[in-house]
């Protein structure tokens, strides 16, 4: 899949919640990647700060990312909301990058 758009979501979690979050993320990666062929989802952890995570969505287009939410089942949507409310500390940072060349 050629990625024309990258969307990143960056956040930190409390050290005590890191293992639980990683378990949730493993399931999310599988479910999100199975839900839509125009978006590939992966998660990275900062090598220097293991409590800092970056979710990376590689998308055909911005509209493919926007449509992702509609293609997810209720459990997947619930887990995504749970990460934002129960795990992410402070504010999550969202970045959308468009391919130039």
N, C-alpha and C positions, 0 to 999 in steps of 0.2 A: 504494500500500500504506500503510495506517495503521500507524504504528509505536507499539506499546504498551510496548516495552522497548528500551532502548539499552544496548549493551555496548561499553565502550571498553577498549582495551589500549594503554598508553602506555609507550614505551621510547626510549632513545637508542642511537645506534650511533657507532662510530668514524668520523671524517670520511673516512678512506681507504676505508671499506666502503660509504659512502652510495650511490654510483652503482650498485654491484652490487645492493644491497638494493632500490633503486627499480625496477630491471629485474625482479627477482623479484616485487615487489608488483604491478606491472602485470599480469603473468600470473595472479597469485592473485585479483585483483579480478575478472577475466573468468571464471575457473573457478568461484569461489565463488558469484558472482551467477548463473551458469548452473546450478549444482547444486540450488538450492532457491529457490522463489519466495517463501517466507515470511521470508527474511533477505536484506537488501541490505548489501553490504560496500563500504566506501570507506576511503581512507587520507589523512590530512592530515599536513602537515609544519609545525612551529612556525615562524612567520615570523621570530621573533627568534633561534631556535636551529635552523638547518637540519638538525642531526643528531638532532633530537627528533621522533618520529613518534607519531601517534595512529591506531590502527585503530578504525573505527566500524562496528558492526554494528547496523543498524536492523531490529528483529524484531517479528513479530506478537505474540510471547509469549516468556517465558523458556524454555519447552519447545521452541520453534522453534529458539532458539540452541543449546540442549542437543542437539537432534537433528541439527544441522548436521554435526558430526563424522562421524556415521554415513553421511551422504550424499556425502562427499567421496571422490574416488579416491585411490589410494595416492600418486601424485606430488604432489597438492595437500597431503595430510597431511604428506608428507616435507618439502615446502618450508616449511610452517608450523613444524614442529619445528626446521628449520634456522635460521629467523629467531631462534627462542628460544635456540638453543645457539651459533650462529656469529656472530650479528649484535648481538643485544640486549646492552647493557652493564648490569651490575648487575642489579637486579630489575625485571621488568615490573610495571606497575600495572594491575590489572583493576578496573573499576567497572561495576556493573549498575544501571541507572536504570529505574524503573517509572513509566509515565505516570500522573499523578494526575487531570488534568482534560483 
